[in-house]
Amino acid sequence: MDATRYRALMRHQAGAVTIIAAGPPGERGGLTATAFSSLSDDPPTVLVCVQRRARTHGVIAATKAFTVNILAREQQALAERFSGRGGLAGEQRFEGSAQWGTLTTGAPVLAGALANLDCELLDEHEFSTHSIFIGRVIDGRFRGEGEPLLYFRNDYWDIGAR
């Protein structure tokens, strides 16, 4: 199985779109990801998979904290901004794009996201081109309303419109 065929197969798994973010203002990194999953509720833990060449990878490793910001359908432009397609990197992705704050760890949390999970880094496992970061969720918040932004078959989907 080659990488191109594998990616084509994986595009058939619908996934919630998130922005993984880390770092203090002026040194922040963030990226769009669907490689996120709940790991356990006792203790509350998640895992995220991040390409080791991504700037955000180094920020997570250095700060030992990150957030998972689960995007609402109206935040597609942010997903595209943080995907790297527009050429923006690092702190540029955060500038003027949305309201960002912090919770307990100091990692960036996105205002208006469906949910924000504020995590301290517990463990890191390297595999091939990526690292699997395991984070203990120590704080969080969520919106009571809103529809998710999903990624399926190489496109963003609005489940209310499909």
C-alpha positions in Angstrom: 0.0 0.0 0.0 1.5 3.3 -1.0 0.9 6.6 0.8 -1.3 8.1 -2.0 -3.7 5.2 -2.0 -3.8 5.1 1.8 -4.7 8.8 1.9 -7.5 8.1 -0.6 -8.9 5.3 1.5 -8.7 7.4 4.7 -10.7 10.3 3.1 -13.7 8.0 3.5 -13.6 8.4 7.3 -15.6 11.5 8.3 -13.7 13.4 11.0 -14.3 16.4 13.2 -12.1 19.3 12.2 -9.9 20.7 15.0 -7.2 23.3 15.5 -4.4 22.0 17.7 -2.7 25.0 19.3 0.2 25.6 21.7 2.5 28.2 23.0 2.4 31.7 24.5 1.5 34.8 22.5 4.4 35.6 20.1 5.5 32.0 20.0 2.2 30.2 19.2 1.8 27.4 16.8 -1.3 25.9 15.5 -2.5 23.5 12.8 -5.7 22.0 11.4 -6.1 18.3 12.2 -8.6 15.5 12.2 -6.2 13.1 13.8 -7.6 13.5 17.3 -9.3 11.1 19.6 -10.5 10.6 23.1 -8.3 8.1 24.9 -9.8 7.7 28.3 -12.2 9.4 30.7 -10.3 8.2 33.8 -8.1 10.2 33.8 -9.5 12.4 31.0 -7.0 12.0 28.2 -6.9 12.6 24.4 -4.4 11.8 21.7 -3.4 14.0 18.8 -1.1 13.0 15.9 1.2 15.8 14.7 3.7 15.7 11.8 7.2 16.1 13.3 8.2 18.7 10.7 5.3 20.9 11.7 6.3 24.0 13.7 3.5 23.3 16.2 5.2 19.9 17.0 8.2 21.7 18.5 6.0 24.1 20.4 4.0 21.3 22.0 7.2 19.5 23.0 8.7 22.6 24.5 5.7 23.9 26.4 4.3 20.6 27.5 0.8 21.8 26.8 -1.7 22.1 23.9 -5.4 22.6 23.2 -7.8 20.8 20.9 -10.3 23.3 19.6 -13.3 21.5 17.9 -14.5 23.7 15.1 -18.1 24.7 14.4 -19.3 24.7 10.8 -19.0 28.5 10.5 -15.2 28.2 11.2 -14.2 26.7 7.9 -12.1 29.7 7.0 -10.1 29.2 10.2 -9.6 25.6 9.3 -8.3 26.6 5.9 -6.1 29.3 7.5 -4.5 26.9 9.9 -4.1 24.2 7.3 -1.1 26.0 5.8 -2.6 26.3 2.3 -2.4 30.1 2.4 1.3 30.2 3.3 0.8 31.6 6.8 2.9 30.0 9.6 3.3 30.3 13.3 2.0 33.5 14.9 0.7 34.7 11.6 -2.1 32.2 11.7 -3.5 33.7 14.9 -3.3 37.4 13.9 -6.7 38.9 13.1 -8.3 35.6 12.4 -10.3 35.1 15.6 -10.4 35.7 19.3 -7.9 33.6 21.2 -7.7 33.3 24.9 -6.3 30.8 27.4 -7.5 28.5 30.2 -5.4 26.7 32.8 -2.3 25.7 30.8 -1.9 29.0 29.0 -2.1 27.3 25.6 -4.3 29.1 23.0 -8.1 28.5 23.1 -10.4 29.6 20.3 -13.5 31.6 21.2 -16.6 30.3 19.5 -15.3 26.7 19.0 -17.8 23.9 19.8 -15.4 22.8 22.5 -12.0 23.6 23.8 -9.9 20.9 25.6 -6.9 22.3 27.5 -4.3 19.6 27.9 -1.0 19.1 29.7 1.4 16.8 27.8 1.7 13.4 29.4 3.5 11.4 26.9 4.9 11.4 23.3 5.4 8.5 21.0 7.2 8.8 17.7 6.1 6.8 14.8 7.4 7.3 11.2 6.7 10.9 10.3 4.5 11.8 13.2 4.3 12.0 17.0 1.4 10.8 19.0 0.9 13.3 21.8 -1.1 12.1 24.8 -2.6 14.9 26.8 -4.5 15.0 30.1 -7.4 17.3 29.8 -7.2 19.6 32.8 -9.7 22.3 31.7 -12.2 22.9 29.0 -15.4 24.5 27.9 -18.1 24.0 25.3 -20.9 25.8 23.5 -24.4 24.5 24.1 -25.4 25.0 20.4 -23.8 24.8 17.1 -23.1 22.3 14.3 -19.7 20.6 13.7 -17.4 21.2 10.9 -16.6 17.9 9.3 -14.0 16.7 6.8 -15.0 13.9 4.4 -13.8 12.9 1.0 -11.2 15.7 0.8 -13.8 18.4 1.5 -15.5 20.2 4.3 -19.1 19.2 5.0 -22.0 20.9 6.7 -24.2 18.0 7.9 -27.2 20.3 8.1 -27.0 21.0 4.4 -26.2 17.5 3.1 
